[in-house]
């Protein structure tokens, strides 16, 4: 065996004896949450794609997701209604904030003498689109349509299985999220909070994330209820901060 053959032989043995971690990057994992940048609303249905490994997932109803990645990978967060964001793996954090896209609406709807809220406009648009696509139950047909006596099984399966039915369900879910966002923002927003307690910048964002109420909480709130809630949460927040600094 000549010197060249011997060298190649020992090089092959050395490579196979090396730990796998030295031949390839060791994967990391992250369990994070995706939120709206302007309201800390948890975002569901966000598409997450590792552009290098090609693995993908979607955020759940609470905005949570799980992803494997290398530090040099690029992770893309995208959705039809939110600005696409790309982050290098080593810069990933537990919380990802997305900006809302400005949506294009085919026609302007005027209700009475006032400008409609975004949710009211979307609901009107949803009604018109569903009507044009012969969707009458927002893609969620009742089981009663399967009744052989007076039911409409064709309508049931069309709403349940058609592309138009799937789009109707998706839009209905997005409108539900938007309505929840409007209700919460009306009672818990940066302008109102800063008018009641001395918070700003990162502290304000941290406070909003920690104490953002649920839509069920604000359902029957008055301005007084919101004021009391914010003051109570501020007392808790400053108490936690002082305790953590000791």
C-alpha positions as CSV (number, residue, x, y, z in Angstrom):
1,X,0.0,0.0,0.0
2,X,1.6,3.3,-1.1
3,X,1.7,6.5,0.9
4,X,-1.3,8.1,-1.0
5,X,-3.5,5.1,-0.5
6,X,-2.6,4.9,3.2
7,X,-3.4,8.6,3.7
8,X,-6.8,8.2,2.0
9,X,-7.5,5.1,4.1
10,X,-6.9,6.8,7.4
11,X,-8.8,9.9,6.3
12,X,-11.9,7.9,5.6
13,X,-11.6,6.2,9.0
14,X,-11.1,9.5,10.7
15,X,-14.2,11.1,9.1
16,X,-16.5,8.2,10.0
17,X,-15.1,8.2,13.6
18,X,-15.9,11.9,14.0
19,X,-19.0,12.9,16.1
20,X,-22.0,13.7,13.9
21,X,-22.1,17.2,15.5
22,X,-18.8,18.0,14.0
23,X,-19.9,17.1,10.5
24,X,-23.2,19.1,10.6
25,X,-24.7,21.9,12.6
26,X,-26.6,20.7,15.7
27,X,-30.3,21.5,15.4
28,X,-31.9,23.9,17.9
29,X,-35.6,24.1,18.7
30,X,-37.8,27.0,19.7
31,X,-41.3,27.2,21.1
32,X,-42.4,30.7,20.4
33,X,-45.5,33.0,20.1
34,X,-46.5,35.2,17.2
35,X,-48.3,38.5,18.1
36,X,-49.6,41.7,16.5
37,X,-47.0,44.5,16.7
38,X,-49.6,47.1,17.5
39,X,-51.8,45.3,20.0
40,X,-50.0,42.1,21.3
41,X,-52.9,40.1,19.9
42,X,-51.9,36.5,19.5
43,X,-52.0,35.5,15.9
44,X,-53.2,32.1,14.7
45,X,-52.8,30.6,11.2
46,X,-49.4,32.2,10.6
47,X,-47.3,30.2,8.2
48,X,-43.7,29.5,9.4
49,X,-41.2,28.1,7.0
50,X,-37.5,27.3,7.5
51,X,-36.2,28.3,4.1
52,X,-33.1,26.2,4.5
53,X,-34.4,22.9,5.9
54,X,-37.8,23.3,4.2
55,X,-39.7,22.3,7.3
56,X,-42.9,24.3,8.0
57,X,-45.6,24.7,10.5
58,X,-48.5,27.0,11.4
59,X,-49.2,28.9,14.6
60,X,-52.1,27.5,16.7
61,X,-55.1,29.3,18.1
62,X,-53.0,30.9,20.8
63,X,-50.3,32.1,18.3
64,X,-47.9,29.4,19.5
65,X,-45.6,27.4,17.2
66,X,-42.6,24.9,17.4
67,X,-39.7,24.9,15.0
68,X,-36.3,23.2,14.5
69,X,-33.5,25.3,13.0
70,X,-29.8,25.9,12.7
71,X,-28.4,29.2,13.7
72,X,-27.6,30.1,10.1
73,X,-31.1,29.2,8.8
74,X,-33.6,31.8,7.7
75,X,-37.1,31.5,9.2
76,X,-40.0,33.1,7.3
77,X,-43.3,34.1,8.9
78,X,-46.1,34.9,6.4
79,X,-49.8,35.3,6.1
80,X,-52.2,37.0,3.6
81,X,-53.2,39.7,6.2
82,X,-49.8,40.3,7.8
83,X,-46.4,41.6,6.6
84,X,-43.9,38.8,5.8
85,X,-41.0,38.7,8.2
86,X,-37.7,36.8,7.9
87,X,-35.4,36.1,10.8
88,X,-32.0,34.4,10.9
89,X,-32.1,31.4,13.3
90,X,-29.5,32.8,15.8
91,X,-31.7,36.0,16.2
92,X,-35.0,34.1,16.9
93,X,-36.8,35.1,20.2
94,X,-39.7,33.7,22.1
95,X,-42.0,36.5,20.8
96,X,-42.3,37.4,17.1
97,X,-44.2,40.6,16.2
98,X,-45.9,41.1,12.8
99,X,-47.3,44.2,11.3
100,X,-50.8,44.3,9.8
101,X,-51.1,44.6,6.1
102,X,-53.2,47.4,4.7
103,X,-56.0,45.5,2.9
104,X,-57.6,46.3,-0.4
105,X,-61.4,46.3,-0.3
106,X,-63.3,46.0,-3.6
107,X,-65.9,48.6,-2.6
108,X,-66.4,51.1,0.2
109,X,-69.4,50.4,2.4
110,X,-71.1,53.4,4.1
111,X,-73.4,52.6,7.0
112,X,-75.6,55.4,8.0
113,X,-73.7,58.7,8.4
114,X,-70.5,57.3,9.9
115,X,-67.5,55.4,8.7
116,X,-67.7,51.7,9.4
117,X,-65.2,49.9,11.6
118,X,-62.8,47.5,9.9
119,X,-64.8,44.5,11.3
120,X,-68.1,45.9,10.0
121,X,-66.6,46.4,6.5
122,X,-65.2,42.9,6.5
123,X,-68.5,41.4,7.6
124,X,-70.3,43.2,4.8
125,X,-67.6,42.0,2.3
126,X,-68.0,38.5,3.7
127,X,-71.7,38.6,3.2
128,X,-71.4,39.7,-0.4
129,X,-68.7,37.1,-1.3
130,X,-70.6,34.3,0.3
131,X,-73.7,35.3,-1.5
132,X,-71.8,35.3,-4.9
133,X,-70.4,31.8,-4.1
134,X,-73.7,30.3,-3.0
135,X,-72.5,30.0,0.6
136,X,-75.2,30.5,3.1
137,X,-73.8,29.1,6.4
138,X,-70.3,30.6,6.4
139,X,-68.9,27.2,5.4
140,X,-70.3,25.5,8.6
141,X,-73.5,23.9,7.4
142,X,-75.9,22.5,10.1
143,X,-76.4,18.7,10.3
144,X,-80.1,19.3,9.7
145,X,-79.3,19.7,6.0
146,X,-78.6,16.0,5.9
147,X,-82.2,15.2,6.9
148,X,-83.7,13.1,4.0
149,X,-87.0,14.8,4.6
150,X,-86.7,18.4,3.6
151,X,-83.0,18.7,4.0
152,X,-80.4,19.8,1.5
153,X,-77.5,17.3,1.5
154,X,-76.0,18.8,-1.7
155,X,-75.8,22.2,0.0
156,X,-74.3,20.6,3.1
157,X,-71.4,18.9,1.3
158,X,-70.8,21.9,-1.0
159,X,-70.4,24.2,2.1
160,X,-68.3,21.7,3.9
161,X,-66.0,20.5,1.1
162,X,-65.8,23.1,-1.6
163,X,-63.0,25.7,-1.9
164,X,-65.5,28.4,-1.4
165,X,-66.6,26.8,1.8
166,X,-63.0,26.6,3.1
167,X,-62.5,30.3,2.2
168,X,-65.7,31.2,4.0
169,X,-64.5,29.5,7.2
170,X,-61.1,31.1,7.0
171,X,-62.6,34.6,6.6
172,X,-65.1,34.0,9.4
173,X,-62.3,33.1,11.7
174,X,-60.3,36.1,10.7
175,X,-63.3,38.4,11.3
176,X,-63.8,36.8,14.7
177,X,-60.2,37.6,15.6
178,X,-60.6,41.1,14.3
179,X,-63.7,41.7,16.3
180,X,-61.9,40.4,19.4
181,X,-59.0,42.8,18.7
182,X,-61.4,45.7,18.3
183,X,-63.1,45.0,21.6
184,X,-59.9,44.6,23.5
185,X,-58.2,47.6,21.9
186,X,-61.2,49.8,22.8
187,X,-60.6,49.2,26.5
188,X,-56.9,48.4,26.6
189,X,-54.6,50.4,24.3
190,X,-51.4,52.4,24.6
191,X,-53.1,55.8,24.5
192,X,-55.5,54.9,27.3
193,X,-52.9,53.1,29.4
194,X,-50.4,56.0,29.3
195,X,-53.2,58.4,30.2
196,X,-53.7,56.4,33.4
197,X,-50.3,55.1,34.5
198,X,-46.7,56.4,33.8
199,X,-45.4,53.8,31.3
200,X,-43.7,54.1,27.9
201,X,-41.4,52.4,25.5
202,X,-40.3,48.8,26.3
203,X,-42.0,49.0,29.7
204,X,-45.3,49.8,28.1
205,X,-45.0,47.0,25.5
206,X,-44.1,44.6,28.3
207,X,-47.1,45.7,30.4
208,X,-49.5,45.2,27.4
209,X,-48.2,41.7,26.8
210,X,-48.4,40.6,30.4
211,X,-51.8,42.1,31.2
212,X,-53.8,42.2,28.0
213,X,-57.3,41.1,28.9
214,X,-59.3,38.5,27.0
215,X,-62.3,39.4,24.9
216,X,-64.6,37.7,27.5
217,X,-63.1,40.0,30.2
218,X,-63.9,43.2,28.3
219,X,-67.2,42.1,26.9
220,X,-69.3,44.2,29.4
221,X,-66.6,46.7,30.6
222,X,-67.3,50.4,30.9
223,X,-64.6,53.0,30.8
224,X,-64.5,52.9,34.6
225,X,-63.9,49.1,34.6
226,X,-61.0,49.6,32.2
227,X,-59.5,52.3,34.4
228,X,-59.7,50.1,37.5
229,X,-58.2,47.1,35.7
230,X,-55.3,49.1,34.4
231,X,-54.5,50.7,37.8
232,X,-54.7,47.3,39.5
233,X,-52.4,45.7,36.9
234,X,-50.0,48.6,37.2
235,X,-49.8,48.0,41.0
236,X,-49.0,44.4,40.3
237,X,-46.5,45.2,37.6
238,X,-44.5,47.7,39.6
239,X,-44.6,45.3,42.6
240,X,-43.1,42.5,40.5
241,X,-40.5,44.9,39.0
242,X,-39.4,46.1,42.4
243,X,-39.2,42.6,43.8
244,X,-37.1,41.5,40.9
245,X,-34.7,44.3,41.3
246,X,-33.8,43.4,44.9
